[in-house]
Amino acid sequence: MSTVIPFPQRPTPTDAGGISGPPAPVARAVYTVAETAHLLSLSLGSTYALVRSGEIPAIKLGGRWLIPKGRLHRWLGELPEASTDDVAAELDRLERAEQRQQRHRNGA
């Protein structure tokens, strides 16, 4: 014959003089790849490629990529600023790509 000893009841927050209600939200320490893509205004595929290549600091846990918030923000802060020449070159590149797409759509 076994003896069962019940656990004592835990006090509720109101019993202990605390505030009742839902628990306080816990700040997350990581971003998902989708959240990072949204923050960086990149496509999901481009963000995954940057994560896999190591360009964006990330860790893989249980088959999922996670981006530590602190490391991402430090990485962003360390990126060089673009000059006006860099911006002009990127706009030119985008314009040429759009022109190629237009020619392709028009069957040229």
Phi and psi in degrees as a GROMACS rama.xvg file:
@    title "Ramachandran Plot"
@    xaxis  label "Phi"
@    yaxis  label "Psi"
@TYPE xy
-104.099  152.536  SER-2
-105.906  127.817  THR-3
-101.141  122.926  VAL-4
-107.481  116.272  ILE-5
-72.2496  146.389  PRO-6
-72.279  146.059  PHE-7
-69.8816  150.673  PRO-8
-67.1935  136.514  GLN-9
-78.0613  141.706  ARG-10
-69.82  142.86  PRO-11
-82.9883  161.761  THR-12
-55.5048  -34.9972  PRO-13
-71.4056  -32.0364  THR-14
-66.6753  -34.3566  ASP-15
-88.0765  6.04441  ALA-16
86.1354  9.65324  GLY-17
-87.4261  -170.81  GLY-18
-98.4463  133.561  ILE-19
-85.586  166.466  SER-20
125.284  -175.686  GLY-21
-67.3032  152.762  PRO-22
-65.3476  154.4  PRO-23
-64.7229  141.353  ALA-24
-65.8216  144.738  PRO-25
-97.2581  129.198  VAL-26
-70.3644  129.065  ALA-27
-77.9842  145.531  ARG-28
-96.5295  -6.22287  ALA-29
-135.353  159.185  VAL-30
-108.761  152.334  TYR-31
-82.4947  170.058  THR-32
-64.4519  -38.6845  VAL-33
-64.0135  -41.7521  ALA-34
-64.4849  -39.9434  GLU-35
-65.4317  -41.8026  THR-36
-59.3684  -43.5178  ALA-37
-63.7111  -45.5622  HIS-38
-60.6258  -37.3178  LEU-39
-93.1978  -0.146127  LEU-40
56.5048  45.4381  SER-41
-117.518  161.358  LEU-42
-72.5541  159.235  SER-43
-62.6844  -41.9528  LEU-44
-62.6422  -42.8098  GLY-45
-64.5317  -38.8905  SER-46
-66.8586  -42.7308  THR-47
-60.3081  -41.2604  TYR-48
-62.4969  -41.7774  ALA-49
-67.7269  -36.1284  LEU-50
-66.6276  -47.9656  VAL-51
-62.4871  -35.7353  ARG-52
-77.3087  -12.1376  SER-53
90.1901  -0.788548  GLY-54
-62.9264  -46.4346  GLU-55
-93.2786  126.606  ILE-56
-66.1753  124.035  PRO-57
-152.798  163.856  ALA-58
-130.705  150.928  ILE-59
-107.792  119.672  LYS-60
-125.058  121.719  LEU-61
57.3225  34.819  GLY-62
83.9499  0.579718  GLY-63
-114.887  140.356  ARG-64
-85.1643  133.037  TRP-65
-127.959  141.085  LEU-66
-113.245  110.883  ILE-67
-61.9773  130.251  PRO-68
-57.8234  -47.6947  LYS-69
-60.7012  -44.6395  GLY-70
-65.4887  -39.8004  ARG-71
-62.6542  -45.6338  LEU-72
-68.9826  -35.3936  HIS-73
-64.5917  -43.4598  ARG-74
-59.4758  -44.3659  TRP-75
-63.3933  -39.3896  LEU-76
-67.013  -25.5154  GLY-77
-88.5742  -8.52562  GLU-78
-67.7946  142.244  LEU-79
-68.7459  148.319  PRO-80
-78.6041  145.891  GLU-81
-80.2831  139.051  ALA-82
-86.0044  170.437  SER-83
-64.1701  -31.4187  THR-84
-65.7278  -40.2946  ASP-85
-62.0356  -43.3734  ASP-86
-65.2791  -43.627  VAL-87
-62.4551  -42.3158  ALA-88
-64.1999  -40.9167  ALA-89
-66.7256  -40.3673  GLU-90
-64.1124  -39.95  LEU-91
-61.9803  -43.5062  ASP-92
-61.8795  -43.7078  ARG-93
-64.6824  -39.0015  LEU-94
-65.5688  -41.6603  GLU-95
-64.612  -39.8682  ARG-96
-63.8983  -40.753  ALA-97
-64.5833  -40.142  GLU-98
-63.4954  -41.0154  GLN-99
-62.0934  -41.9195  ARG-100
-64.3367  -39.6108  GLN-101
-63.2898  -44.1159  GLN-102
-63.142  -39.1432  ARG-103
-64.7086  -42.2345  HIS-104
-66.3692  -33.391  ARG-105
-83.7495  -0.798443  ASN-106
81.0055  17.1133  GLY-107
